[in-house]
């Protein structure tokens, strides 16, 4: 096996590691609200999300083509475009930022971490011409701004309608218990949508490195084995559970009731599925966060925790540039040759181990999260009271 082929294999493995972190980082997008309302237990929720992420990954390849054939210029020798070593550097930037935000329970965008890392590495290693800036603006940055606003507005409207339609008349139940059942289906739709969008980004990266390594024709889409490997990796990551971020999304932004959760999930799924259809490399994290905030504003008497919302938005703004900086630094190292590549892999692996060791004393898992939800009381068991309740 030649040195070039070894490098391609290393990058593919690292891409699947990123896909795994994407899975556990973004589980909250689909399952935070049904867990918070008691519609699904934590373990059941992540199992359902994992299966539907797996299925969704096979439904479309438009986003993968955006990544592999639109954002960056890949060349086998790396002379006039992005070679395998620079893709490795970009992936390292994405993974390290994902783990950092996971540690702090911050629902930042895995997608933007990936794009930031790749763009930073490409600019440093191959020059400004290696990036198609119109694709970056039109299919990454603009959707990042518009999608959460759109999803939030839709969630606000749907939540208002849900509460108005199911408003209780004197002596009659309020009709909102059904939303808890509805959440099982709406959250499942979000998980399916997540698979159609996020899993494809790693497919695109692997296709990009195969093109850069001279093993696949430029302009071609992902091979079936690439689709299957990425689907399995993101499903495994999803099943492992991103409990820290689920806690932030489910209870940190607003106290979520079943009607709110249903409205937020429907809004998220509709936005992500529409974006996947046209090839927008959307951040499901941005969309889901916008939907949760919109649903909180839509329920009269609900309180949005704006301090947490500001932390999340700060994470959104920092993700692209922070991952780009790490990707750029890694690109400088891989420019040293095989020694630099080995150094990047070693430093990255050391950082990953350090984050997981640091997180162990403050571990959040399914049991502790379920205990927090039960302690919240109204989210799971709402005592009957006289008079109108919301």
N, C-alpha and C positions, 0 to 999 in steps of 0.2 A: 504494500500500500504506500503510495507516494505521500510526501509531506503535504501536498495540496489537498489530496483526498482526505487525509487525517484532519486537516483544518476544517473541511466541509462537514465531516462527521461531528466534530466538536461543536460547530455552530448549530447543527441540527439538534443535538442533545441540549444545548443551552436554550434554543428556541422552545423546545418542549418544556424545559424548566420554567421559562417565562409563562408558557401557556398554563402550566400548573398553578403558578402564583396568580395569574389572571383569574383562574377559577375560584380559588378561595378568597381572593380580594373582592370579587364581584358577586359572590353568592347573595350578599345583602340586597342587591338590586331587585331580585325577584322575591326573596323569602323573608326579608326583615319585617314587613308589615303583617303577613299572616302569622308569623311567630308572635309578634307583639300583641295581636288581637286574640290569640289562642285558637285561631282557625286551624293551625297545624302545629304539631310538636316540632321542636328544633330538628331532631334526627330525621323525622319523616320529611320535613321541608327540604333539607339538603339532599336527601335521597331522590326525591322527585325532581329537584332542580338539576341534579347530576344526569339523570336519565334524559331529561328534555334538552339539556345542553348538548348531550351526545347526539340526539336526533336532529336538533336544529343545525348542527354543524354540517350535515349532509344536504341541506335544503337549498343552498345557494353558494355561489363562488364570486359574486360581483365585488364584494369588499376585498377578497383575496387578490383579485386582479388589480384593484386600485393600488394595493401595497406593492405587488410584485412588478407591475408594468407601468405604473403611473407616477408614483412619488419620487423614486430614485432611479438613476441610470446605473445599471449593473453591467460590468464587463468581466470576462473570464480572467483577464490579466490584471484588472484593477487599474490599468493605466489611464483610461478615459472615463472611468466610472467607479462604482463602489464594489470592492472585492470582498471575499469572505471574511478577511481579518477585520475590516471596518464594520461589517454586519455584526460580528462578534462583539466589537466595542459598543455598538449601539444597543445590542441586547443586554449587555452588562449594565448600561445606564438605566434601562427600563426595569430590570430585576431589582437593582439596589433601591431605586425610588419606590417600587411597589412594596418591598419589605419594610422600608422606613415608614411609609404611611400606614401600612398594616399594623405596625407596632403601636402607633399612636391612635389607632382606631379611626383613621381619617379616610372617608370614602373618596379618594382621588381617582383619577382616570387611568386605568391600565393602558388604555389605547393611546392616550396622549403621552404617557411615559415611554411607550414604544416608539411613537413617532418622534418625540423629542430626542431620545437616545440615538435613533438612526440618523436624524438630520444633523445633530451635533457631530457625530462621528464622520458623516459624509462631508460636511463643510470643511472640517479640519484635515481629513485625509485625502479628499478628492477635489475640493474646491466648491465654490458656490454653484457652478454649472452642473454638479451631480444631483442637485435637488430641483424638481419641477415645482417652482414656487406657486404657480397658478393652481396646481392640484392641492398643494398644502393649504392654500387659502380657501379654495372653493369646496374641497371635500373633507377638510379637517377643521380648520379654524372657524369658518363661518357657521357650520353646523354646531360646533361647540358653544357658540354664543346663542344661536337661535333655538336649538333643540330644547334646552332646559326651560327657556322662557315659554316656548310653545306648549311643552308638556305641562308646565305649571299652570298655565292659563286653562288648558283643557281640564286638568284635574280640579281646579277651582270651580269651573263651570259644572262639571259632572257631579262634584260633591254637593254643590248647591241644589242641583236638580234632584239628586238622590234623597236628600233630607226633605225637600219640599214634597216630592211625590209620596214618600213614606211617612209624612207627618201624621202623628196619631190623632185620631178623633176621640172624643170623650168616651171612655169605657171600652176602647178597642186597643189591641196591641199596636205598637208603632211600625211593625212590618220590617224592622231592620235586622232581625235575627238571620234572615236569609242571606244577608251579605257575607256572613261568616262562611257559609257554604260556597257562595259565589267566589270568595277569595281563593278557594282551592283551585278553581279554574282560571281566574284572572292571573294569579301568581304563576301558575303553570305556563300560561301564555307568555309571560315575561321571560321565564327561563328558556322557553323555546326560542323567543326572539333574540335573547342573549347569545344563544348558540349560533344563530344565523349571522351574527355580526362579529362578536369578539373572537370566536374560534378561528374565523377566517383570517384575522390579522396575522396569526402565527403561520397559517397556511401560506399566506403571501410572503412572509419572511423566509420560510424554508424554500419556497419556489424561487425567491430572489437569490438565495445563496446557491441553489442548484444552477441557476442561469449564470451567476457570477463564477461558479466553478467549472463552467463549460459542460455540465451534465444535462442541461435542458435548453431547449430553443427559446430565445427571447420572444416575449409576447404570448407564450403559452400559459395555460392555467395550471392549478395544482393537480398533481397526480393523485390517483385514488388512495395510495398508501399514505400520502401526506395528509389527505383529508381525514383518514381513519386515525392516524397517529395523533393529530391535533384534537380530534373529537374525544379520544380517550383521555388525553392529558388534561383538557379543560374539565371533563367530567370528574376525573379523579380529584382535581383540585377543588372543585365545587363540593364534592362529598366530604372532603376533609373539613369543610366549614370555616368561614371567615368570621368567627364569633365576635371578635372585637368590633368589626365594622358593622355587623348585624345589630349589635347593641346600639351603636351610634345612630344608625338609620331607623331602627325600630322604635327607640324610646328617646333618643337624644335630641331629635328635631322638634317633635310634637307628640302629645299623647294620642296614639292612633286608635280610632274606633273602626269597627268592621266596614261601615259604609265609606269611610275615608280611605281605608286600605284598598277596597275594591276599586274605587275611583282612581286612586293613584296608579294601581297596577294596570288598569285598562289604558290609561293615558300613556304610561311608559311603553307598554307592548305595542300600541298603535304607532307611536313615534319611531320606535326602533325598527319595526317591521317595514315601515314605509322607507326608512333610510337604507336598510339593507337591500331593498328592491332596486334602488337607484345607485347603489354602490357608495353611499356616504359612509366613511369610516367613523361612525358615531361613538361617543362615549356613553354607554348605558348607565354609568355611574352618574354623569351629569343629568341625564334624563330622569333617572329614578329619584335623585335628590330634589330636582325641580318639581316633580310630581308630588312628592311627600309634602314639600313646603306649600304647594298650591292647594293640596287637600286640607292642610291645616288652616289655611286662610279661608277656605270655603266652608268649614264647619263653624257655625256661630258659637262663640264661647270658647273655642279652642285657642291655645296659646302656642305660637311658634317661638322656639328658643333661638333668638337671633344671634346670640353669642356662638352657639354651635354652628349655625348657618354661616356666620362670618368665617369660622375656622375652615369650613368645607370649601367656601368660595376661595379663600386664600390658597387652599390646596389646589384648586382648579387652576388658579393663575400661576402658581409656582411649578406645576408638574412639567409642562413642556420645557421651560428654560432650565429647570434643575436637572431633569434627565438629559437634556442636551449638553449641559456642562460636564456631567459625568461621562457621557458618551464621547465628548471631545477629548477629555483627559485620557480615557481609555484608548482613543484613536492615536494619541501621541505615543503611548506606550507600545501599541501593536506595530507602530511604524518602525520600531527597533528590530523587528523580525521575530523569529521563533522565540527568542528570549523574552521579548516584550509580550507576546501572546501568552506565554506561560505565566508571566508575572500578573497579567490582567486576570487570568483564570484563578490563580492562587489568591490574589487579593480579594477577588469577588467571592470566592468560596469561604474565605476567612470572615468576611463581613456577614455573609448569610448565617454562618454558625454562630457568630457573636450576637446577632439579632435574636435568633431563636433561644439562645441561652439567657439573654437578658429578659426575654418575655416570660420565661418559665415561672418565676416567682409570682407574677401577676397574671397567671393563666386565666383565660375566659374560655369555657367550654359549653357544651349543650346543657349540662345539668345546672351550672351556675346561671346561665342565661334564662333557663326555664324558671328558676327560683326567683330571679329578678322580675320576670313577667308576672308570675303569680303574686309576688309581693305588691305589684302595682294595683292589684285588686280589680279596678273597673275594666281593665283591658281583657280580663278573662272571666271574672265572675262579677256580674253587676247586680247588686241587691235591688229588689223591687221597692219602689217608693211611690207614695201617693203623689198625684199630680204629674205634670209633664216632665219627662226627663229627656235629655239628649245624649 
